[in-house]
Structures are given as structure tokens and as C-alpha cells.
């Protein structure tokens, strides 16, 4: 639900804005979004006993260095409409929107074994050609028994599970017998 509301606000923000200003706004909202991981900040922002004016001042002080009337007015609008809680969703949707505009995406490769940089580069270039975009991949080691590639901005998830391949081979052998 928050994503849908965030998209409407982003659509309004995009009017009369170029890509560079949208990137700056995205950076600002990403920093604000990081503040929502602080429990003390969240307790103040969601506290009904803290006035809208005080909440507005806190958020405006946080974005003061941007010196942007557009951002300041946007923050005031969010406070006025009691939409402060969607700031993280706005940050995420802004990043997606910019990625779609520039066709530059980042993804993650999960595996239980180490993957060399050369293989990461080859996978990145292959996916980039396939999807006519620029895709950079990062490796994250976890307990997935195989390889899983996720590029969230494009909605791509590719996985090769060793367990699934083993079971398919066994099923094929059983059918052949």
C-alpha cells in the first residue's frame, strides 16, 4: 500500500524535474530513510503527542543542507497529510524510478561457495546484454546450496540449486529404467 502512495508522490515530484535533480532528491530521501532504522527517531516521529510542527522542524532540519525549496515543501506536505511513515517507501521507489530511467541496475549473487570477480563480471555483462541495461552484480555468501542471482529493479531472479538438479537427474534416471 505504501508503495502505491509513494509512487503518486514521486509522480508529482518528477514534474518539472530533470534526472540530476531527481538523483539529488533520491539521495536526500535515502538518508532520511536510514533515520527510520533508529528507534529513538521513530519513537519521536510516530508519537501522537509530538506536534506536526515539531515533526516538520525535525525533518526540515535533517534536509537543511540540500537547500531545496522543492524538498522542503515536499516534507511539509508529507507532514501535513500524515504521510511521514512512507518516507522509506518513497526512497526505495525513487531509486527504482531512477534505475528505470537510466537503465542502470544492481543485483546480488547468493551462493555458499566463493565466486571469482571474473565470473561476476561475465555474469554482469551477459545479463546487461540480455536486458539491454547496465547491470552490476555483487556477491553475498550465504547458505544457499547453488547460485541465485537477483536484480530487484528488473524483477529478475535466477537460481540453480544443486539439490534440485540432483533430484531432477535421479527422476530422469528412474524414468529411463
N, C-alpha and C positions, 0 to 999 in steps of 0.2 A: 504494500500500500504506500509506504513511504517513497518508494522508487517512482511511482506514478506521480505523486505530488511533486517530487524533486524534479522530474522531467518537465513539468509545467513551468516551474520557476526557472529552470535552465533555459527553456524556450524564450521566456521573457528576457532573460539576461543576454541571450545571443543577439537580440535585436540591436542593430547599430554597433555591433562589436566585431572586431577583427580577430583573427586567430591568436595573435600575440597577446591581446588584452584578455581573451578567454583563458589563455595559458596562465597569465598572472592571477586571474581570479581563481582558477583551479588550484594554484599553489597556496593562495590565501586560505581557501576552504579546506585544503588538505591539512594545513597547520591547525586550523580551528577544529577539524575533525579529530586530530590527535589529542586535543584537550579533553575530548569526551572519554578518553581512557583513564583520566584522572578522577577518582571517586569524589574528591573534595569539590572539584569543579562541577561535576554532575549534580552533586547534592545541592549546590547553590542554584544552579540553573533550573532544576526541576522543583525547587522549593516554592510552594504557593505563597509563602509569607514574604518572599523577596519580590519587590515591585517590578513591574515591567521596565520602568525607567532605570532601575539599578541593573537589571539584566542587560538592558540595552547598552548602558555605560560600560559594563564589563566587556561585552563583545566588541563594542566600538574601540575600546582601549586596546584590545587584542589585535585589531586590524588597523590601528592608527598609522603604523609605519607604511602602509600601502598608499596612503594619501589619495584615496579614490572616493569621490562622491558617489559613484555608482555602487561600490561595495557598501559604503556607509548607509545609503538609502535602502539597499537590499537587506542589510542586517536589521535596520529599523522596521522594515516590512515584515520580516520573519518574526520579530519580537511582537509586533502589533497583532499579527494573526496567530500567535501562539504556536509557531512552527519551528522553534529553536531546535527541537529534538530531531529534525530532519537534516541538520547540517552535515552529519556524516554521510547520509544518503546523497545529498547534493554534491559533496566532494567526490564520491565514487562515480556518480553519473556524469559529472563534469569530465572526469578522467576518461570515461568510456567515450563520451561525445568527442573529445579532442582526439582520442585514438582513432575513432572512425573517420574524422575529418582528415587526419594526416596519414592514415593507414599505417601507423606505427604501433605495434603491439608487443607486449612482453608476456612470456609464458614461463612455466616451471616444468622441469622434468623430475619425476619422482622415481627412485629406484633404491634397492637395497645394496646394490654394488656401485662402485665408483664409475663415473663416466668421464672420459677424457675431454679436454677442451676442443680438440679437433672434431670429435663426434658431435659435440654440442653445436659447433659452427656449421657442420654439414647438415644437421637436422634443421637448424635455423634457416639456412639458405634454401633447403629443399621445401620447407613449409612456406617460406617467403615467395618462392616461385609459384607454388601451387595456389596460393591465395592472393597473389598479386599485391603483396603488402611487405612491409619490413617487420620481421618477427625476430626478437631476441629472446633467447632461452637461458634460464638459469637452472642450475642443478640443486636439488634438495634431497639429501639422503634420508630415507625413512624405511619402514619395514615392508613396503610393497614388493612382493615376490615377482619381479618383472620390471617392465618400464612403462611409465604412464606420463603422457605429455598433455598439459593443459594450457590453453591460450584462452583465458576467460573473455577477453574483448571480442573474440571471433566466435565464441561458443564451441571451441574445439576441445575434444577430449579423446585421445587415442591411447589405448593401453594394450600391452602384450603381457599377459600373465603366464608365467611358467606353469603354474598349476592347471590353468585352462588348456594350454597347449598339450600338456601331458595327458589330461583326461580325453581330449579330442583324438589323440594318437591311439590311446587304448580303445576308445569306442570304434575307431576305424579298423583296428586290428581285429576286434571282436566281430564286427560286421563281415570282415573278409573271411573269417573262419567259418 
